Amino acid sequence: MRLDKFLKVSRIIKRRTVANEACDAGRVLINDKPAKASANVRVGDILTIQFGSKETKVEVLDVQETVKKDDAKELFRYI
């Protein structure tokens, strides 16, 4: 699955366009490497997202095309 879509489906970032802009600005890393919005996300990947001065690290547990809002938090876990 594309990185920008995963960030939206998992509700880490609310909108896909915002996720796309964050990737273009270099604020999203996959396994400590800068990632484009079109990069593939796989189970076990470590995502590092920088929100201003705050940094969030998550591990991808599952990849699904669509998911209900209550189940979105089961797609990843915070590190």
C-alpha positions in Angstrom: 0.0 0.0 0.0 1.2 3.6 -0.7 2.6 5.4 2.3 0.2 8.4 2.0 -2.8 6.1 1.8 -1.7 4.1 4.8 -1.3 7.2 6.9 -4.8 8.2 6.0 -6.4 4.8 6.5 -4.7 4.3 9.9 -5.7 7.9 10.8 -2.2 8.9 11.8 -2.8 11.8 9.5 -6.3 12.9 8.8 -6.2 13.7 5.1 -4.3 12.1 2.3 -3.2 15.4 0.8 -1.7 16.4 4.2 0.1 13.1 4.3 1.3 13.6 0.7 2.7 17.1 1.7 4.4 15.7 4.8 6.2 13.1 2.6 7.2 15.6 0.0 8.7 17.8 2.8 10.8 14.9 4.0 9.1 14.6 7.4 8.2 10.9 7.0 10.8 8.2 7.2 10.4 4.4 6.6 13.1 2.5 8.5 15.1 5.7 9.0 15.2 6.5 5.3 13.3 9.5 3.7 10.2 8.2 1.9 8.1 9.5 -0.9 4.3 9.3 -0.8 4.3 6.5 -3.3 6.6 4.3 -1.3 5.2 0.9 -0.3 4.4 0.1 3.3 4.8 -3.4 4.5 4.0 -5.1 7.9 7.0 -4.7 10.2 8.1 -1.3 8.8 9.0 1.4 11.3 7.5 4.8 10.3 8.9 8.0 11.8 6.7 11.1 11.4 7.7 14.6 12.4 4.9 16.9 13.5 6.6 20.2 14.1 9.0 19.7 17.0 7.3 16.4 18.0 8.5 13.0 16.5 6.2 10.0 16.4 7.5 6.4 15.8 5.1 3.6 14.9 5.4 0.0 13.8 3.1 -1.2 11.0 1.2 -4.2 12.3 -1.3 -4.7 9.4 -2.1 -3.2 6.0 -5.7 -2.9 4.9 -7.4 -0.9 2.1 -10.3 0.2 4.3 -11.0 0.0 8.0 -13.5 1.3 10.5 -12.5 4.2 12.7 -12.5 2.1 15.8 -10.3 -0.6 14.3 -7.8 1.9 12.7 -5.6 1.9 15.9 -5.0 -1.9 15.4 -3.0 -1.2 12.1 0.0 0.2 14.0 1.5 0.5 17.5 3.5 3.4 19.0 7.1 2.8 19.8 
